[in-house]
Amino acid sequence: MVVASAGNSGAACGTVNAPPGMYDATYTVGATSSDAVDTIASFSSRGTGTALIKPDIAAPGVMVYSSYVGSGYTTMQGTSMAAPHIAGAAALLWSARPDLIGQVTVTESLLNATAVQRTSTQCGDAADAVPNNVYGWGRVDAFEAVHSALEGTVTGHITSLGSTPISNVRVEAVSSTLRTYGALTDATGAYVLRPISGTYTVTATLHSYLPASYAGVQIPAGLTITQDFSLARAAMLYLPLVLH
């Protein structure tokens, strides 16, 4: 996987114009401020002047404390300080999921999908465009990328036996080690669970309905499985109440 700096020729557009960052096959990194604001650095190159959107992603590149030649440390800035964040995030993903090693498209997609989105109209992009020619897909979030790579998704709908959607049903996925993930169905009877991959018992419960359960549900990392439920009404028993 080739990770490269976007360059420090900003703030004009069309400035990602030097190899290797200008190439589509390169995962190109812009620089942001090193705080929660994620402001694009004034020097960060942006846009290629063509239909190709660059950078692909952004990372902190301002006032970054790093090792320095001569066995010391110093604070530096530049897209060359941002790109190592992305190389490290990719290495972290491959450490957590060794099956992703060499799967460049999947790795980039995970980093893109979990980035903290930032938008800009500076280089002709729409106000809500992601990716865009300033931040790409946004500022990298290594924690979310790794968590997303390790988790699977269970989704489905819960209805009554008459096919009527049921809301507020509690759906739980419980592993053999009692790791538990829960969610409630919405007005359409839909739910989404995102547990860490593994084998689970998935159960749906709601008062006045009989619970339903599926054991041995395999939830693979990075994939989505569908598990629908059809719940039956519980028998109602009415008792007379006499007040004295």
Sequence and secondary structure as in RCSB ss.txt:
>XXXX:A:sequence
MVVASAGNSGAACGTVNAPPGMYDATYTVGATSSDAVDTIASFSSRGTGTALIKPDIAAPGVMVYSSYVGSGYTT
MQGTSMAAPHIAGAAALLWSARPDLIGQVTVTESLLNATAVQRTSTQCGDAADAVPNNVYGWGRVDAFEAVHSAL
EGTVTGHITSLGSTPISNVRVEAVSSTLRTYGALTDATGAYVLRPISGTYTVTATLHSYLPASYAGVQIPAGLTI
TQDFSLARAAMLYLPLVLH
>XXXX:A:secstr
  EEE  S TTSBS   STTTTSTTSEEEEEE SSTT  B TT  B  SSSS   SEEEE SSEEEEETTTEEEE
E SHHHHHHHHHHHHHHHHHH GGGTT HHHHHHHHHHHSB     TTS  TT SSBTTTBT B  HHHHHHHHH
B EEEEEEEETTS B  S EEEEEETT  EEEEE  TTSEEEE  BSEEEEEEEE TTB  EEEEEEEE TT EE
E  EEE B           
